[in-house]
Amino acid sequence: VAHASAMRRERGRQGDSSSCERQVDRVNLKPCEQHIMQRIMGEQEQYDSYDIRSTRSSDQQQRCCDELDQMENTERCMCEALQQIMENQCDRLQDRQMVQQFKRELMNLPQQCNFRAPQRCDLDVSGGRC
């Protein structure tokens, strides 16, 4: 982990991503994490009915988009936000298939919130945990 944060600091000097890091730290990414987990868990969740689940999921999505919108440079910092979400949820993903699904949903998140998706965004978590 120390290695990854040292690399992040290096990038920060070049492209001012250190301020992105601060912005990502300030927003609450939990609704985003919950929204994506709900999407990939789908039918495994034991909700009363499909309607309740879809409503709850869209609420989470709206809260997630609102949080991402709190960042000053939302589109420039989007990749850092996505990486942080991946890092936070990594240990909850049980197998490679789930990791792939999570990454796919994560990359769709900016469009769901009407933001531009980052051009290149490496979602691999340091240490190969995910």
N, CA, C and O atoms as CSV, one atom per row, in Angstrom:
chain,resi,resn,atom,element,x,y,z
A,1,VAL,N,N,0.837,-1.203,0.000
A,1,VAL,CA,C,0.000,0.000,0.000
A,1,VAL,C,C,0.872,1.253,0.000
A,1,VAL,O,O,0.564,2.225,-0.690
A,2,ALA,N,N,1.960,1.233,0.773
A,2,ALA,CA,C,2.851,2.395,0.816
A,2,ALA,C,C,3.360,2.726,-0.585
A,2,ALA,O,O,3.471,3.892,-0.964
A,3,HIS,N,N,3.668,1.670,-1.346
A,3,HIS,CA,C,4.174,1.852,-2.703
A,3,HIS,C,C,3.139,2.585,-3.569
A,3,HIS,O,O,3.478,3.508,-4.309
A,4,ALA,N,N,1.885,2.164,-3.466
A,4,ALA,CA,C,0.819,2.776,-4.273
A,4,ALA,C,C,0.626,4.241,-3.910
A,4,ALA,O,O,0.456,5.082,-4.793
A,5,SER,N,N,0.653,4.554,-2.609
A,5,SER,CA,C,0.437,5.949,-2.236
A,5,SER,C,C,1.647,6.799,-2.617
A,5,SER,O,O,1.499,7.984,-2.916
A,6,ALA,N,N,2.837,6.210,-2.609
A,6,ALA,CA,C,4.022,6.947,-3.061
A,6,ALA,C,C,3.888,7.259,-4.551
A,6,ALA,O,O,4.212,8.359,-4.999
A,7,MET,N,N,3.401,6.265,-5.314
A,7,MET,CA,C,3.191,6.496,-6.745
A,7,MET,C,C,2.137,7.570,-6.960
A,7,MET,O,O,2.272,8.415,-7.846
A,8,ARG,N,N,1.088,7.535,-6.146
A,8,ARG,CA,C,0.028,8.522,-6.267
A,8,ARG,C,C,0.571,9.924,-5.999
A,8,ARG,O,O,0.213,10.888,-6.675
A,9,ARG,N,N,1.453,10.011,-4.989
A,9,ARG,CA,C,2.044,11.319,-4.674
A,9,ARG,C,C,2.884,11.819,-5.839
A,9,ARG,O,O,2.874,13.010,-6.150
A,10,GLU,N,N,3.616,10.905,-6.487
A,10,GLU,CA,C,4.410,11.283,-7.661
A,10,GLU,C,C,3.521,11.889,-8.731
A,10,GLU,O,O,3.795,12.966,-9.260
A,11,ARG,N,N,2.431,11.159,-9.040
A,11,ARG,CA,C,1.492,11.654,-10.055
A,11,ARG,C,C,0.948,13.014,-9.638
A,11,ARG,O,O,0.729,13.893,-10.471
A,12,GLY,N,N,0.735,13.172,-8.332
A,12,GLY,CA,C,0.171,14.417,-7.820
A,12,GLY,C,C,1.009,15.619,-8.195
A,12,GLY,O,O,0.471,16.672,-8.537
A,13,ARG,N,N,2.312,15.475,-8.135
A,13,ARG,CA,C,3.179,16.607,-8.473
A,13,ARG,C,C,3.048,16.972,-9.944
A,13,ARG,O,O,3.115,18.145,-10.311
A,14,GLN,N,N,2.858,15.953,-10.787
A,14,GLN,CA,C,2.754,16.239,-12.222
A,14,GLN,C,C,1.365,16.773,-12.573
A,14,GLN,O,O,1.251,17.839,-13.177
A,15,GLY,N,N,0.310,16.044,-12.202
A,15,GLY,CA,C,-1.007,16.383,-12.712
A,15,GLY,C,C,-1.977,16.877,-11.661
A,15,GLY,O,O,-3.184,16.885,-11.900
A,16,ASP,N,N,-1.492,17.284,-10.515
A,16,ASP,CA,C,-2.347,17.812,-9.464
A,16,ASP,C,C,-3.435,16.822,-9.046
A,16,ASP,O,O,-4.553,17.224,-8.723
A,17,SER,N,N,-3.107,15.530,-9.050
A,17,SER,CA,C,-4.127,14.573,-8.618
A,17,SER,C,C,-4.183,14.521,-7.092
A,17,SER,O,O,-5.077,13.893,-6.526
A,18,SER,N,N,-3.225,15.185,-6.419
A,18,SER,CA,C,-3.282,15.199,-4.956
A,18,SER,C,C,-4.554,15.914,-4.504
A,18,SER,O,O,-5.170,15.513,-3.516
A,19,SER,N,N,-4.951,16.966,-5.215
A,19,SER,CA,C,-6.192,17.633,-4.837
A,19,SER,C,C,-7.384,16.714,-5.125
A,19,SER,O,O,-8.391,16.764,-4.420
A,20,CYS,N,N,-7.270,15.882,-6.154
A,20,CYS,CA,C,-8.322,14.890,-6.416
A,20,CYS,C,C,-8.421,13.939,-5.232
A,20,CYS,O,O,-9.515,13.604,-4.776
A,21,GLU,N,N,-7.271,13.514,-4.744
A,21,GLU,CA,C,-7.278,12.611,-3.598
A,21,GLU,C,C,-8.011,13.247,-2.422
A,21,GLU,O,O,-8.821,12.597,-1.761
A,22,ARG,N,N,-7.718,14.525,-2.166
A,22,ARG,CA,C,-8.393,15.220,-1.063
A,22,ARG,C,C,-9.895,15.305,-1.315
A,22,ARG,O,O,-10.695,15.118,-0.399
A,23,GLN,N,N,-10.274,15.589,-2.557
A,23,GLN,CA,C,-11.703,15.691,-2.880
A,23,GLN,C,C,-12.396,14.343,-2.716
A,23,GLN,O,O,-13.502,14.267,-2.180
A,24,VAL,N,N,-11.742,13.282,-3.179
A,24,VAL,CA,C,-12.324,11.940,-3.058
A,24,VAL,C,C,-12.480,11.582,-1.580
A,24,VAL,O,O,-13.467,10.961,-1.184
A,25,ASP,N,N,-11.493,11.979,-0.765
A,25,ASP,CA,C,-11.568,11.703,0.673
A,25,ASP,C,C,-12.742,12.430,1.329
A,25,ASP,O,O,-13.324,11.939,2.297
A,26,ARG,N,N,-13.083,13.599,0.796
A,26,ARG,CA,C,-14.136,14.414,1.413
A,26,ARG,C,C,-15.547,13.923,1.094
A,26,ARG,O,O,-16.472,14.173,1.867
A,27,VAL,N,N,-15.728,13.226,-0.035
A,27,VAL,CA,C,-17.090,12.803,-0.389
A,27,VAL,C,C,-17.390,11.417,0.177
A,27,VAL,O,O,-16.485,10.631,0.455
A,28,ASN,N,N,-18.661,11.143,0.338
A,28,ASN,CA,C,-19.105,9.859,0.868
A,28,ASN,C,C,-19.386,8.912,-0.300
A,28,ASN,O,O,-20.371,9.075,-1.019
A,29,LEU,N,N,-18.518,7.933,-0.477
A,29,LEU,CA,C,-18.665,7.010,-1.610
A,29,LEU,C,C,-19.553,5.810,-1.283
A,29,LEU,O,O,-19.814,4.970,-2.143
A,30,LYS,N,N,-20.016,5.737,-0.025
A,30,LYS,CA,C,-20.841,4.588,0.398
A,30,LYS,C,C,-22.064,4.359,-0.503
A,30,LYS,O,O,-22.312,3.221,-0.902
A,31,PRO,N,N,-22.840,5.415,-0.837
A,31,PRO,CA,C,-23.999,5.162,-1.708
A,31,PRO,C,C,-23.590,4.550,-3.046
A,31,PRO,O,O,-24.314,3.719,-3.594
A,32,CYS,N,N,-22.433,4.956,-3.575
A,32,CYS,CA,C,-21.951,4.391,-4.843
A,32,CYS,C,C,-21.622,2.915,-4.664
A,32,CYS,O,O,-21.974,2.077,-5.495
A,33,GLU,N,N,-20.936,2.615,-3.560
A,33,GLU,CA,C,-20.555,1.228,-3.293
A,33,GLU,C,C,-21.808,0.367,-3.141
A,33,GLU,O,O,-21.881,-0.739,-3.678
A,34,GLN,N,N,-22.792,0.887,-2.401
A,34,GLN,CA,C,-24.015,0.117,-2.169
A,34,GLN,C,C,-24.798,-0.056,-3.465
A,34,GLN,O,O,-25.346,-1.126,-3.730
A,35,HIS,N,N,-24.846,0.995,-4.266
A,35,HIS,CA,C,-25.570,0.940,-5.543
A,35,HIS,C,C,-24.982,-0.162,-6.432
A,35,HIS,O,O,-25.719,-0.968,-7.001
A,36,ILE,N,N,-23.660,-0.189,-6.544
A,36,ILE,CA,C,-23.031,-1.179,-7.426
A,36,ILE,C,C,-23.180,-2.585,-6.857
A,36,ILE,O,O,-23.447,-3.533,-7.595
A,37,MET,N,N,-23.009,-2.719,-5.544
A,37,MET,CA,C,-23.185,-4.040,-4.930
A,37,MET,C,C,-24.615,-4.539,-5.172
A,37,MET,O,O,-24.821,-5.715,-5.472
A,38,GLN,N,N,-25.595,-3.647,-5.042
A,38,GLN,CA,C,-26.984,-4.054,-5.283
A,38,GLN,C,C,-27.160,-4.506,-6.725
A,38,GLN,O,O,-27.870,-5.475,-6.995
A,39,ARG,N,N,-26.514,-3.806,-7.647
A,39,ARG,CA,C,-26.660,-4.170,-9.061
A,39,ARG,C,C,-26.045,-5.541,-9.345
A,39,ARG,O,O,-26.611,-6.330,-10.101
A,40,ILE,N,N,-24.888,-5.827,-8.744
A,40,ILE,CA,C,-24.272,-7.120,-9.073
A,40,ILE,C,C,-24.843,-8.264,-8.240
A,40,ILE,O,O,-24.797,-9.419,-8.664
A,41,MET,N,N,-25.378,-7.958,-7.065
A,41,MET,CA,C,-25.982,-9.022,-6.258
A,41,MET,C,C,-27.351,-9.383,-6.828
A,41,MET,O,O,-27.775,-10.537,-6.760
A,42,GLY,N,N,-28.031,-8.399,-7.384
A,42,GLY,CA,C,-29.308,-8.620,-8.049
A,42,GLY,C,C,-30.251,-9.515,-7.285
A,42,GLY,O,O,-30.665,-9.206,-6.168
A,43,GLU,N,N,-30.580,-10.618,-7.899
A,43,GLU,CA,C,-31.599,-11.510,-7.353
A,43,GLU,C,C,-31.176,-12.175,-6.043
A,43,GLU,O,O,-32.020,-12.728,-5.337
A,44,GLN,N,N,-29.904,-12.132,-5.711
A,44,GLN,CA,C,-29.470,-12.780,-4.464
A,44,GLN,C,C,-30.013,-12.041,-3.242
A,44,GLN,O,O,-30.166,-12.628,-2.171
A,45,GLU,N,N,-30.303,-10.748,-3.409
A,45,GLU,CA,C,-30.831,-9.975,-2.285
A,45,GLU,C,C,-32.271,-10.401,-2.006
A,45,GLU,O,O,-33.061,-10.588,-2.931
A,46,GLN,N,N,-32.599,-10.550,-0.743
A,46,GLN,CA,C,-33.942,-11.010,-0.387
A,46,GLN,C,C,-34.854,-9.822,-0.070
A,46,GLN,O,O,-35.188,-9.588,1.092
A,47,TYR,N,N,-35.252,-9.083,-1.087
A,47,TYR,CA,C,-36.198,-7.998,-0.859
A,47,TYR,C,C,-37.609,-8.537,-1.079
A,47,TYR,O,O,-37.793,-9.588,-1.694
A,48,ASP,N,N,-38.593,-7.814,-0.574
A,48,ASP,CA,C,-39.986,-8.258,-0.696
A,48,ASP,C,C,-40.407,-8.384,-2.148
A,48,ASP,O,O,-41.006,-9.381,-2.552
A,49,SER,N,N,-40.086,-7.362,-2.924
A,49,SER,CA,C,-40.484,-7.428,-4.326
A,49,SER,C,C,-39.472,-6.691,-5.179
A,49,SER,O,O,-38.650,-5.921,-4.684
A,50,TYR,N,N,-39.554,-6.943,-6.457
A,50,TYR,CA,C,-38.638,-6.311,-7.397
A,50,TYR,C,C,-38.752,-4.791,-7.321
A,50,TYR,O,O,-37.743,-4.090,-7.402
A,51,ASP,N,N,-39.972,-4.275,-7.166
A,51,ASP,CA,C,-40.183,-2.822,-7.153
A,51,ASP,C,C,-39.395,-2.151,-6.038
A,51,ASP,O,O,-38.767,-1.113,-6.246
A,52,ILE,N,N,-39.434,-2.749,-4.864
A,52,ILE,CA,C,-38.721,-2.158,-3.730
A,52,ILE,C,C,-37.232,-2.117,-4.031
A,52,ILE,O,O,-36.561,-1.116,-3.779
A,53,ARG,N,N,-36.723,-3.218,-4.574
A,53,ARG,CA,C,-35.284,-3.260,-4.835
A,53,ARG,C,C,-34.891,-2.203,-5.862
A,53,ARG,O,O,-33.906,-1.490,-5.671
A,54,SER,N,N,-35.651,-2.098,-6.948
A,54,SER,CA,C,-35.258,-1.155,-7.990
A,54,SER,C,C,-35.373,0.279,-7.480
A,54,SER,O,O,-34.562,1.129,-7.845
A,55,THR,N,N,-36.363,0.554,-6.646
A,55,THR,CA,C,-36.503,1.897,-6.082
A,55,THR,C,C,-35.319,2.200,-5.178
A,55,THR,O,O,-34.709,3.266,-5.263
A,56,ARG,N,N,-35.005,1.249,-4.317
A,56,ARG,CA,C,-33.900,1.460,-3.389
A,56,ARG,C,C,-32.598,1.678,-4.162
A,56,ARG,O,O,-31.790,2.539,-3.814
A,57,SER,N,N,-32.413,0.890,-5.207
A,57,SER,CA,C,-31.194,1.003,-5.997
A,57,SER,C,C,-31.109,2.359,-6.695
A,57,SER,O,O,-30.035,2.957,-6.760
A,58,SER,N,N,-32.242,2.849,-7.221
A,58,SER,CA,C,-32.176,4.139,-7.906
A,58,SER,C,C,-31.981,5.278,-6.905
A,58,SER,O,O,-31.364,6.290,-7.240
A,59,ASP,N,N,-32.497,5.131,-5.683
A,59,ASP,CA,C,-32.207,6.117,-4.632
A,59,ASP,C,C,-30.711,6.175,-4.372
A,59,ASP,O,O,-30.118,7.252,-4.308
A,60,GLN,N,N,-30.109,4.992,-4.224
A,60,GLN,CA,C,-28.671,4.923,-3.973
A,60,GLN,C,C,-27.915,5.553,-5.131
A,60,GLN,O,O,-26.947,6.287,-4.926
A,61,GLN,N,N,-28.358,5.265,-6.345
A,61,GLN,CA,C,-27.675,5.826,-7.512
A,61,GLN,C,C,-27.744,7.349,-7.474
A,61,GLN,O,O,-26.748,8.022,-7.739
A,62,GLN,N,N,-28.908,7.892,-7.147
A,62,GLN,CA,C,-29.050,9.348,-7.101
A,62,GLN,C,C,-28.134,9.938,-6.028
A,62,GLN,O,O,-27.474,10.952,-6.255
A,63,ARG,N,N,-28.099,9.293,-4.858
A,63,ARG,CA,C,-27.232,9.784,-3.777
A,63,ARG,C,C,-25.774,9.694,-4.190
A,63,ARG,O,O,-24.973,10.581,-3.892
A,64,CYS,N,N,-25.440,8.610,-4.879
A,64,CYS,CA,C,-24.071,8.428,-5.373
A,64,CYS,C,C,-23.708,9.564,-6.328
A,64,CYS,O,O,-22.659,10.191,-6.184
A,65,CYS,N,N,-24.578,9.824,-7.298
A,65,CYS,CA,C,-24.312,10.891,-8.278
A,65,CYS,C,C,-24.171,12.238,-7.574
A,65,CYS,O,O,-23.306,13.041,-7.923
A,66,ASP,N,N,-25.029,12.479,-6.578
A,66,ASP,CA,C,-24.953,13.738,-5.826
A,66,ASP,C,C,-23.606,13.867,-5.127
A,66,ASP,O,O,-23.002,14.939,-5.120
A,67,GLU,N,N,-23.138,12.763,-4.537
A,67,GLU,CA,C,-21.837,12.797,-3.851
A,67,GLU,C,C,-20.711,13.078,-4.847
A,67,GLU,O,O,-19.848,13.919,-4.594
A,68,LEU,N,N,-20.724,12.372,-5.981
A,68,LEU,CA,C,-19.672,12.583,-6.982
A,68,LEU,C,C,-19.692,14.030,-7.473
A,68,LEU,O,O,-18.649,14.603,-7.788
A,69,ASP,N,N,-20.874,14.604,-7.531
A,69,ASP,CA,C,-21.033,15.978,-8.002
A,69,ASP,C,C,-20.453,16.987,-7.005
A,69,ASP,O,O,-20.194,18.137,-7.360
A,70,GLN,N,N,-20.251,16.550,-5.754
A,70,GLN,CA,C,-19.668,17.432,-4.732
A,70,GLN,C,C,-18.191,17.727,-5.002
A,70,GLN,O,O,-17.657,18.728,-4.526
A,71,MET,N,N,-17.538,16.854,-5.764
A,71,MET,CA,C,-16.118,17.090,-6.054
A,71,MET,C,C,-16.014,18.302,-6.976
A,71,MET,O,O,-16.816,18.466,-7.895
A,72,GLU,N,N,-15.019,19.146,-6.722
A,72,GLU,CA,C,-14.870,20.355,-7.532
A,72,GLU,C,C,-14.611,20.000,-8.992
A,72,GLU,O,O,-15.195,20.596,-9.897
A,73,ASN,N,N,-13.743,19.038,-9.209
A,73,ASN,CA,C,-13.386,18.651,-10.578
A,73,ASN,C,C,-13.871,17.237,-10.820
A,73,ASN,O,O,-13.073,16.315,-10.991
A,74,THR,N,N,-15.175,17.072,-10.833
A,74,THR,CA,C,-15.752,15.730,-10.870
A,74,THR,C,C,-15.161,14.884,-11.986
A,74,THR,O,O,-14.740,13.751,-11.752
A,75,GLU,N,N,-15.129,15.431,-13.210
A,75,GLU,CA,C,-14.700,14.584,-14.322
A,75,GLU,C,C,-13.207,14.309,-14.275
A,75,GLU,O,O,-12.761,13.217,-14.628
A,76,ARG,N,N,-12.431,15.299,-13.839
A,76,ARG,CA,C,-10.982,15.080,-13.771
A,76,ARG,C,C,-10.642,14.083,-12.658
A,76,ARG,O,O,-9.685,13.317,-12.767
A,77,CYS,N,N,-11.430,14.108,-11.601
A,77,CYS,CA,C,-11.129,13.256,-10.439
A,77,CYS,C,C,-11.911,11.941,-10.446
A,77,CYS,O,O,-11.795,11.142,-9.517
A,78,MET,N,N,-12.703,11.718,-11.489
A,78,MET,CA,C,-13.572,10.536,-11.526
A,78,MET,C,C,-12.784,9.238,-11.378
A,78,MET,O,O,-13.207,8.338,-10.652
A,79,CYS,N,N,-11.652,9.132,-12.055
A,79,CYS,CA,C,-10.894,7.884,-11.988
A,79,CYS,C,C,-10.472,7.594,-10.549
A,79,CYS,O,O,-10.585,6.459,-10.086
A,80,GLU,N,N,-9.983,8.618,-9.838
A,80,GLU,CA,C,-9.581,8.412,-8.440
A,80,GLU,C,C,-10.768,7.945,-7.603
A,80,GLU,O,O,-10.620,7.084,-6.736
A,81,ALA,N,N,-11.944,8.514,-7.862
A,81,ALA,CA,C,-13.138,8.111,-7.109
A,81,ALA,C,C,-13.472,6.646,-7.393
A,81,ALA,O,O,-13.774,5.882,-6.476
A,82,LEU,N,N,-13.414,6.260,-8.671
A,82,LEU,CA,C,-13.709,4.866,-9.044
A,82,LEU,C,C,-12.691,3.917,-8.421
A,82,LEU,O,O,-13.042,2.836,-7.947
A,83,GLN,N,N,-11.420,4.336,-8.428
A,83,GLN,CA,C,-10.372,3.495,-7.823
A,83,GLN,C,C,-10.618,3.324,-6.331
A,83,GLN,O,O,-10.422,2.237,-5.787
A,84,GLN,N,N,-11.048,4.396,-5.668
A,84,GLN,CA,C,-11.301,4.324,-4.230
A,84,GLN,C,C,-12.470,3.382,-3.936
A,84,GLN,O,O,-12.415,2.600,-2.988
A,85,ILE,N,N,-13.518,3.455,-4.742
A,85,ILE,CA,C,-14.667,2.559,-4.565
A,85,ILE,C,C,-14.214,1.105,-4.729
A,85,ILE,O,O,-14.593,0.233,-3.948
A,86,MET,N,N,-13.404,0.863,-5.749
A,86,MET,CA,C,-12.899,-0.500,-5.997
A,86,MET,C,C,-12.079,-0.980,-4.805
A,86,MET,O,O,-12.242,-2.105,-4.333
A,87,GLU,N,N,-11.200,-0.112,-4.330
A,87,GLU,CA,C,-10.344,-0.434,-3.176
A,87,GLU,C,C,-11.204,-0.770,-1.953
A,87,GLU,O,O,-10.939,-1.747,-1.253
A,88,ASN,N,N,-12.229,0.040,-1.702
A,88,ASN,CA,C,-13.074,-0.148,-0.520
A,88,ASN,C,C,-13.847,-1.462,-0.562
A,88,ASN,O,O,-14.054,-2.095,0.474
A,89,GLN,N,N,-14.272,-1.871,-1.750
A,89,GLN,CA,C,-15.150,-3.040,-1.868
A,89,GLN,C,C,-14.403,-4.320,-2.216
A,89,GLN,O,O,-14.974,-5.409,-2.171
A,90,CYS,N,N,-13.151,-4.192,-2.556
A,90,CYS,CA,C,-12.357,-5.316,-3.050
A,90,CYS,C,C,-12.514,-6.580,-2.194
A,90,CYS,O,O,-12.745,-7.668,-2.722
A,91,ASP,N,N,-12.389,-6.430,-0.897
A,91,ASP,CA,C,-12.399,-7.601,-0.023
A,91,ASP,C,C,-13.774,-8.264,0.066
A,91,ASP,O,O,-13.881,-9.409,0.506
A,92,ARG,N,N,-14.820,-7.557,-0.346
A,92,ARG,CA,C,-16.172,-8.130,-0.296
A,92,ARG,C,C,-16.500,-8.934,-1.550
A,92,ARG,O,O,-17.493,-9.661,-1.580
A,93,LEU,N,N,-15.675,-8.809,-2.578
A,93,LEU,CA,C,-15.953,-9.505,-3.841
A,93,LEU,C,C,-15.399,-10.921,-3.752
A,93,LEU,O,O,-14.202,-11.117,-3.542
A,94,GLN,N,N,-16.282,-11.909,-3.914
A,94,GLN,CA,C,-15.912,-13.277,-3.560
A,94,GLN,C,C,-15.096,-14.022,-4.598
A,94,GLN,O,O,-14.326,-14.916,-4.247
A,95,ASP,N,N,-15.244,-13.676,-5.867
A,95,ASP,CA,C,-14.503,-14.423,-6.883
A,95,ASP,C,C,-14.200,-13.520,-8.078
A,95,ASP,O,O,-14.649,-12.376,-8.140
A,96,ARG,N,N,-13.441,-14.051,-9.011
A,96,ARG,CA,C,-13.015,-13.246,-10.172
A,96,ARG,C,C,-14.207,-12.728,-10.976
A,96,ARG,O,O,-14.196,-11.607,-11.485
A,97,GLN,N,N,-15.231,-13.571,-11.076
A,97,GLN,CA,C,-16.403,-13.159,-11.851
A,97,GLN,C,C,-17.058,-11.930,-11.215
A,97,GLN,O,O,-17.464,-10.996,-11.906
A,98,MET,N,N,-17.151,-11.952,-9.890
A,98,MET,CA,C,-17.748,-10.829,-9.174
A,98,MET,C,C,-16.888,-9.577,-9.341
A,98,MET,O,O,-17.409,-8.473,-9.500
A,99,VAL,N,N,-15.573,-9.759,-9.304
A,99,VAL,CA,C,-14.650,-8.634,-9.499
A,99,VAL,C,C,-14.881,-8.020,-10.880
A,99,VAL,O,O,-14.959,-6.799,-11.016
A,100,GLN,N,N,-14.989,-8.871,-11.903
A,100,GLN,CA,C,-15.212,-8.377,-13.268
A,100,GLN,C,C,-16.541,-7.638,-13.385
A,100,GLN,O,O,-16.617,-6.582,-14.013
A,101,GLN,N,N,-17.588,-8.197,-12.777
A,101,GLN,CA,C,-18.904,-7.543,-12.805
A,101,GLN,C,C,-18.827,-6.180,-12.128
A,101,GLN,O,O,-19.365,-5.191,-12.626
A,102,PHE,N,N,-18.147,-6.147,-10.983
A,102,PHE,CA,C,-18.040,-4.904,-10.216
A,102,PHE,C,C,-17.318,-3.849,-11.050
A,102,PHE,O,O,-17.748,-2.697,-11.113
A,103,LYS,N,N,-16.217,-4.249,-11.691
A,103,LYS,CA,C,-15.459,-3.305,-12.525
A,103,LYS,C,C,-16.312,-2.788,-13.677
A,103,LYS,O,O,-16.278,-1.604,-14.011
A,104,ARG,N,N,-17.082,-3.700,-14.282
A,104,ARG,CA,C,-17.941,-3.295,-15.400
A,104,ARG,C,C,-18.969,-2.256,-14.942
A,104,ARG,O,O,-19.148,-1.222,-15.586
A,105,GLU,N,N,-19.639,-2.541,-13.827
A,105,GLU,CA,C,-20.635,-1.601,-13.301
A,105,GLU,C,C,-19.980,-0.273,-12.916
A,105,GLU,O,O,-20.540,0.801,-13.137
A,106,LEU,N,N,-18.797,-0.370,-12.342
A,106,LEU,CA,C,-18.077,0.827,-11.903
A,106,LEU,C,C,-17.757,1.730,-13.087
A,106,LEU,O,O,-17.885,2.951,-12.998
A,107,MET,N,N,-17.342,1.124,-14.195
A,107,MET,CA,C,-17.008,1.925,-15.376
A,107,MET,C,C,-18.257,2.548,-16.010
A,107,MET,O,O,-18.156,3.535,-16.737
A,108,ASN,N,N,-19.437,1.971,-15.734
A,108,ASN,CA,C,-20.689,2.550,-16.242
A,108,ASN,C,C,-21.205,3.683,-15.367
A,108,ASN,O,O,-22.052,4.471,-15.787
A,109,LEU,N,N,-20.684,3.756,-14.150
A,109,LEU,CA,C,-21.198,4.717,-13.181
A,109,LEU,C,C,-21.153,6.171,-13.673
A,109,LEU,O,O,-22.143,6.888,-13.524
A,110,PRO,N,N,-20.039,6.623,-14.253
A,110,PRO,CA,C,-20.018,8.033,-14.694
A,110,PRO,C,C,-21.159,8.349,-15.667
A,110,PRO,O,O,-21.812,9.384,-15.534
A,111,GLN,N,N,-21.405,7.465,-16.644
A,111,GLN,CA,C,-22.489,7.713,-17.599
A,111,GLN,C,C,-23.845,7.714,-16.903
A,111,GLN,O,O,-24.718,8.515,-17.237
A,112,GLN,N,N,-24.021,6.810,-15.927
A,112,GLN,CA,C,-25.295,6.774,-15.197
A,112,GLN,C,C,-25.547,8.107,-14.502
A,112,GLN,O,O,-26.695,8.510,-14.314
A,113,CYS,N,N,-24.476,8.781,-14.125
A,113,CYS,CA,C,-24.594,10.073,-13.439
A,113,CYS,C,C,-24.456,11.250,-14.410
A,113,CYS,O,O,-24.374,12.403,-13.987
A,114,ASN,N,N,-24.431,10.953,-15.700
A,114,ASN,CA,C,-24.276,11.989,-16.731
A,114,ASN,C,C,-22.952,12.738,-16.661
A,114,ASN,O,O,-22.889,13.927,-16.972
A,115,PHE,N,N,-21.897,12.043,-16.254
A,115,PHE,CA,C,-20.541,12.598,-16.320
A,115,PHE,C,C,-19.811,11.912,-17.465
A,115,PHE,O,O,-20.204,10.834,-17.909
A,116,ARG,N,N,-18.758,12.543,-17.931
A,116,ARG,CA,C,-17.920,11.873,-18.927
A,116,ARG,C,C,-17.078,10.823,-18.225
A,116,ARG,O,O,-16.546,11.054,-17.139
A,117,ALA,N,N,-16.966,9.673,-18.857
A,117,ALA,CA,C,-16.147,8.604,-18.274
A,117,ALA,C,C,-14.677,8.957,-18.452
A,117,ALA,O,O,-14.305,9.578,-19.448
A,118,PRO,N,N,-13.829,8.563,-17.485
A,118,PRO,CA,C,-12.389,8.814,-17.657
A,118,PRO,C,C,-11.867,8.045,-18.868
A,118,PRO,O,O,-12.320,6.935,-19.148
A,119,GLN,N,N,-10.919,8.635,-19.581
A,119,GLN,CA,C,-10.357,7.988,-20.772
A,119,GLN,C,C,-9.737,6.645,-20.415
A,119,GLN,O,O,-10.101,5.606,-20.966
A,120,ARG,N,N,-8.806,6.688,-19.493
A,120,ARG,CA,C,-8.152,5.450,-19.050
A,120,ARG,C,C,-8.212,5.435,-17.534
A,120,ARG,O,O,-7.879,6.419,-16.873
A,121,CYS,N,N,-8.634,4.323,-17.002
A,121,CYS,CA,C,-8.716,4.245,-15.547
A,121,CYS,C,C,-8.423,2.809,-15.140
A,121,CYS,O,O,-9.208,1.904,-15.425
A,122,ASP,N,N,-7.311,2.607,-14.484
A,122,ASP,CA,C,-6.885,1.278,-14.071
A,122,ASP,C,C,-7.519,0.944,-12.725
A,122,ASP,O,O,-7.201,1.563,-11.710
A,123,LEU,N,N,-8.414,-0.033,-12.725
A,123,LEU,CA,C,-9.132,-0.374,-11.497
A,123,LEU,C,C,-8.485,-1.523,-10.737
A,123,LEU,O,O,-9.056,-2.019,-9.766
A,124,ASP,N,N,-7.301,-1.952,-11.166
A,124,ASP,CA,C,-6.641,-3.037,-10.438
A,124,ASP,C,C,-6.141,-2.519,-9.095
A,124,ASP,O,O,-5.452,-1.501,-9.018
A,125,VAL,N,N,-6.503,-3.243,-8.041
A,125,VAL,CA,C,-6.122,-2.835,-6.693
A,125,VAL,C,C,-4.702,-3.299,-6.410
A,125,VAL,O,O,-4.320,-4.414,-6.765
A,126,SER,N,N,-3.928,-2.437,-5.772
A,126,SER,CA,C,-2.526,-2.774,-5.492
A,126,SER,C,C,-2.432,-4.049,-4.664
A,126,SER,O,O,-3.290,-4.322,-3.824
A,127,GLY,N,N,-1.395,-4.815,-4.906
A,127,GLY,CA,C,-1.212,-6.071,-4.186
A,127,GLY,C,C,-1.980,-7.215,-4.831
A,127,GLY,O,O,-1.975,-8.337,-4.325
A,128,GLY,N,N,-2.648,-6.928,-5.959
A,128,GLY,CA,C,-3.368,-7.976,-6.682
A,128,GLY,C,C,-4.508,-8.597,-5.902
A,128,GLY,O,O,-4.899,-9.732,-6.179
A,129,ARG,N,N,-5.060,-7.859,-4.912
A,129,ARG,CA,C,-6.161,-8.429,-4.119
A,129,ARG,C,C,-7.400,-8.621,-4.975
A,129,ARG,O,O,-8.193,-9.529,-4.726
A,130,CYS,N,N,-7.573,-7.780,-5.977
A,130,CYS,CA,C,-8.764,-7.890,-6.834
A,130,CYS,C,C,-8.343,-8.053,-8.277
A,130,CYS,O,O,-9.193,-8.163,-9.160
